[in-house]
Each structure stands twice: as C-alpha cells, then as structure tokens.
Amino acid sequence: MAEWKLINAENVKPFCLGEVYSSKLLTGDEMAGRQVININEGTLAAGARTSGAAHEKTEIYYIVKGSGDVWLDNDCVHVKPGDIIIIPPDVFHWIDNRMNDEPFVLFTLWPRQEDNGVYQVRLKAWGKSMKTIDEE
C-alpha cells in the first residue's frame, strides 16, 4: 500500500534565482516516491518582473497572493488570487509585478517535475529537487 505525504509550504526551503524570484518545489516524483503532478510555489518580489520563457508543455498558473500582470505572447492579463491561467505550449509568457508593493505568489503546475526548468537547476545546486528549511 502506498504511503501518503503531507507537505507544508512553510517548511520547504526556497531556491532563490537572483534577488527577485524564489521557487519552492512542493510536489515532485523524488519526494513523493512515485510520479505525481508537479506543483511549484513561486514568489516574485514587489517591483520586479520575470524574464519570460516559452515551454514545450502546458503550464498552469494558480494565483495565490498579490496581483499582477501576466503577459502571454502580446496579450496582458491582470490576475488576482484565485485566478487560474492555462498556458499552452510554445506561448512566450512572463510576470510583471513592477506596479505593486507586495510580493506576487503563484503555484505553477506541470504534468512532470522535469517540465519545470528550475528542477534541473535545483538538482545541480542541491543534489536533490527539494529541501526543508532545516537542511543546510
């Protein structure tokens, strides 16, 4: 029988990508011990924006805290907590939080942990995909 897991996002160590964006892997195959949907908590600092990317797989954003603008190719969508955006493959997208004075927090979901570009960066830096705040 498979074991269940409880993850509290407050106990997951953020992986900082520069000074304005941090990423917490909340679910992934490595920590679950089986294939699961990948959920990542991303935090973009107030007054900042991401550089943007396009991916080969569908990506889903669920807005948790703050409001901001998500650019999808040339379309700008203003989002707030509770909004969900489904981003098709090959759509260039980025988040703009430059007009706000509070962090912008979102969950990003992918079918597999390898679809998350930060996954490989975490593996290289930490030797694993996720750490708790108690780990060095």
Secondary structure, 3 states (H helix, E strand, C coil): CCCCCCCCHHHECCEEECCCEEEEEEECHHHHCCCCCEEEEEEECCCCECCCECCCCCEEEEEEECCEEEEECCEEEEECCCCEEEECCCCCEEEECCCCCCCEEEEEEECCHHHCHHHHHHHHHHCCCCCECCCC
